């Protein structure tokens, strides 16, 4: 397959895959937090008050493009919204073994 022929290989080639994945995960979290706020009928002002933070800081947490949010902030908002935030670190499979599993 030629270089850049898939989105995955293009990000690998440009060495931007980790950044893309981080932004995608942040977007998912931000959307989940917003959805939960709606379920609980919580305004940004009320949630900021419960988090003991400013609306500006809450806006950063809810901004899908803001990569500068701390893990502490993510866990805190999850707790206040009644969500269980989990992290994991697993060994990546090598490309060759990943491809061979697809063929099987």
C-alpha positions, 0 to 999 in steps of 0.5 A: 500500500502506498504511503498515506493511502489510509488516514492511519498511515497518513497520520503515522507518516506525518508523526501526528497520530498521537496528537490526533488520537488525544484530540479525538478522545478529548472530544468524546469526553467533552461531548459525554460531559455536555450530555450528562450536564443536559441529563442532570439539567445543570447549567455551566454556572451551576457545574462550575460552582459544584467544581469550585472553579470558574466558568472559564476553566469549565469552558476549557474542560468542555472545549474539545480542542483544548489539550491543556486540561489536567487529568485532575480536572477530568476526574473531578468533573467526572465525579461531580457528574456521576461518571466513572472515568477510567484510564488504561495503558496497554502494550501496543501490538506491533504492526506485523502482528496486527496485520496478521490477525486481520488476515486470520 
